[in-house]
Amino acid sequence: MSDAQAAPAPSPPPQPLSIPWAGLAAVLLGTFISTLNGRFTTFGLADMRGAVHAGFDEGAWITTAQTTAQMLMAPIAIWLGGVLGPRRVLLEAAAIYAIVSFLEPLSTNLPTLLGFQFAGGLASGVFIPLTLGFIVRTTPPRLWAYGIALYALNLELSLNISASLEGWYVDHLSWRWIFWQNIPLALGMFALLRFGVRPDPPNPDAPKADVFGLFSLGVGLALIYAGLDQGNRLDWLNSGLVWGLLLSGALLVAAFFVHERRTAHPFIDLKVLFAQPLPYLLVLVAFLRLTILATAYLIPQYLGVVRGFRALEVGQTTIWIAAPQLIFCPLAGLMLRRMDPRIVSSVGFIFIAVACLMVAHGLTSLWGSDQFLPSQLLQAVGQSLALSGVVFFAILHLKPKDALTFGAAIQIARLMGGQGGQAFIVTLVRIRSQIASNHIGLHVQAGDWQVAQRLQAYAAIMRRGVGPVTASDRAVAVLSGVVRSAATTQGVIDGFVVIGGLTALCLIIVVARGAAPVGPASHISLFARRGSPPQAASS
């Protein structure tokens, strides 16, 4: 035997350590960042407008710029994840997002701030579409249930702690920390992916670039989202801009579906997208996003308008809704492993409906933050259980190769459901409050003896240190505030009633679905109950 033949084969280069929980923590941190920052810009909008000298109408585009970019990236993330691999895409997006978060607070004018908001939305727009696909493709099936429960926890937690953090930053530091706090989070995500997850192997079946499909779907959804986001401010179809955004977006989306049916290499498999029960489940995900954002709007609306709470005080209420999620998250994962996900989601929907009815039945203009806690704790648990059950039920119908498509569909449903739901609830509360104000105004007329008596009582209180004319004017302002508070309270009650009714419809959809097929996660639950060896479950 020759020396060449006897020489040992060269050892393969060392691979980075692969830790399943590191990858799971990284993508869930990305989900947290994406939701948290979108909520921050809503609460801190007044401070940002003042910093860049923008008026109300111009400043309304600050939130739209980021979330529209996220919607634009949802379909593109599918293609990027398939071509480059989720790890590489998430690494580069996390690095870009950290840089943008550092530079954005340094903006000196509105166009610069909008540009950074859009760039940040493009970077964070890949986080959520790749999260579910990353969980399914890179973590053991026995961890799927807990990964989905953590995914639901992220959405609930980030929405409810944002008000408290934003208020604390504004009061004690600066509004700039609304963005700067994302830097360590994005760098932490980068480190987890870089050092805890192996590089993605080459993909010989990487999808080809469907330029028209990527453009038409991404831009079309972004235009529709912008129209929904600006619709309430511009009075919906009375605005030519809203008409233009919605119609052009709808035409591009319609062109996308026609193109995908005719092209030889579609970048989205429409058979996967429309296969049962995925369309129904996406509707449920969109609705759950509606309930989360609607209640996140309704309670601050009531506490701000009726009780005069500031952002920090509103945050002290919502943070107590988020805290118990840390306890119920592992419970949700355990329930998904041991029970039919339809049962888990049904329990969640029942909790949401009961919580909405609790508020609708008892809310008065005397309520404070303490009175909201029982119902909102119940609703927060219900939303986590319902979202976990719905997403897990959908994953049991999927093949791993379809995970990226499903992740992008979830992101689209999540953003569209949230924006559509918020637009619907804001419009509903505004209209119902106006109707209630008109009805109350019919009984508050000048010259009526009860009205005169109430004004005299208010004026007597206001007369200290001022003249009778000033006291009378202040009395009228106080009575107007009482009417406004009562009308807003009625509008919020109507909002909770509508959400409760829609929740009942979603519960019917869940109950009507057939059982999920026995997938990998179902096998694991079955083996765990029977005491079979773990190696049987990991196949």
C-alpha positions, 0 to 999 in steps of 0.5 A, a space after each residue: 500500500 502506498 503512502 498516499 493510500 495510507 494517509 488518513 482522510 482530512 477531517 471536515 472543518 469544525 461546525 458551529 455549535 447547534 443549540 435548538 433552544 438558541 435558534 428558538 430564542 433568536 427567532 422569538 426575540 425577533 418576533 418580540 422586537 417586531 411587535 414591540 417597536 410597532 407598538 412603541 411608535 403608536 404610544 410615543 407618536 406625539 414626542 416623535 412629531 415634536 422632535 422632527 417638527 411635524 404636524 398631526 397629519 404628517 406625523 400620522 405616516 410615521 407608524 404607517 411607514 414601518 408597518 407598510 414596509 413589514 407588509 412589503 417584506 412578508 412575501 419577499 421573506 419567503 423567497 429569501 429564506 428559500 434561497 439564502 436560508 433562514 439563518 443568513 437572512 435573519 442574521 443580516 436583518 438583525 444587524 441592519 435593524 440594530 444599525 437603523 435603531 441607532 441612527 433613527 433617533 438622530 433624525 432632524 426632520 420628518 423625511 429622514 425619520 420616515 426613511 429610517 422607519 421604512 428601512 427598519 420595517 424592511 429589516 424587521 419584516 423578515 422576522 415573523 415570516 421566518 419564525 414559524 418556518 424556523 421552529 418547524 425546520 430546525 427544532 425537534 418536534 417535541 419542542 414545537 408545542 412550546 415554541 408555538 406557545 412562546 410565539 403566542 406569548 411574544 405577541 401578547 407580552 410585547 403589546 402589553 409592556 410597550 406602554 409602560 416602557 415607553 412612558 418610563 423612557 419619556 418621563 425618565 430618559 428620552 423618547 430616543 430610547 424607544 428605538 435605542 432599546 432595540 439595539 441590545 435586543 437585535 444584537 442578542 438575536 444576532 449572537 444567538 443565531 451566529 454562535 448557536 445555530 449551524 449555517 443552512 446547507 445549500 438548497 439545490 431546490 431553491 426557488 427561482 426569482 419570480 420578480 413579478 410575483 414578488 413585486 405585485 403581492 408585496 406592493 399590493 399588500 403594502 398599498 392596501 395596508 397603508 389605505 387601512 392605516 390612514 382610512 380613519 384619519 382621512 374619512 375612508 372613501 371620502 378621500 381620494 388617497 384612500 380610494 387610490 391606495 385600496 384600489 391599486 393594491 387590490 388590482 396588484 393582488 388580483 394580478 398576482 393570483 392570475 400570474 401565479 396560476 399561469 406561470 411555470 415557476 410560481 414562488 407561492 404554492 397556491 395549493 398549499 395556501 388554499 388547502 383546507 383548513 388553512 384559509 379558515 385558520 388564517 381567518 382565525 389568526 387575523 381575528 385574534 390579532 384583531 382582538 389583541 389590538 382592539 383591546 389594546 386600543 379600547 382600554 387606553 382609549 377609555 383610560 385616556 379620554 374618560 379618566 385622563 390617564 397618561 401613557 405611563 399610567 396606562 402602561 401600569 395597567 397593561 403590564 399586569 395583564 402581560 405578567 401572568 403570561 410568563 406562567 401560562 405560556 408553559 401551561 399552554 405548551 403542555 396542553 398542546 402536547 397532551 390535548 387536541 389543539 381544537 380544545 385548547 383554542 376553544 377554551 381560549 375563545 371562550 375566555 375571550 368572549 367571557 372577558 368581553 362580556 364582563 367589561 360590556 356588562 359592568 363598564 361605567 365612567 367610574 372604572 379605573 385600572 383595577 376594575 379592568 384587571 380581572 377581565 383582561 387577565 382572563 382575556 390575555 390567557 384566552 388570546 394566548 391559548 387560542 392563538 397557540 391552538 390555532 397555529 399548532 393545529 395548522 402546523 399539524 397539517 403542514 409538510 416541512 417544505 411548506 413551512 416558509 409559505 405558511 410563515 409568510 401567510 401568518 405574517 400577512 394575516 397577522 398584519 392585515 387582521 391587526 390593521 383591519 381590526 384596529 381600523 374597524 374598531 376605531 371607526 366603530 367606537 368613533 361612530 358609536 360615541 358620536 351617536 351616543 353623544 347625540 342621544 345624550 345631547 337631546 336630554 341636555 338642552 339650554 333652559 332645562 331646569 335639571 341642566 341649569 341646576 347642574 351648571 349652577 352646582 359646577 359654577 359654585 365649585 369653580 367660583 373660587 378665585 374667579 368671577 361669575 362669568 368665568 365660573 359659568 364658562 368653566 361649568 359648561 366645559 365640565 358638563 361637556 366633558 361629562 357628556 364626552 366621557 359618557 359617550 366614549 364609555 358607551 362607544 367602548 362598551 359597544 366595541 367589546 360587545 362586537 368583539 365578544 360576538 365575533 369571538 362566538 363566531 370563531 368558536 363555531 369555526 373551530 368546533 366545526 373543523 375535523 381532527 388534525 392528522 397525526 403528525 410528528 408532534 401528535 406522535 410525540 404526545 401519543 408516545 409520551 402518554 404510553 411511555 414509549 422510548 424517546 427515540 421512537 418519537 424523534 423520528 
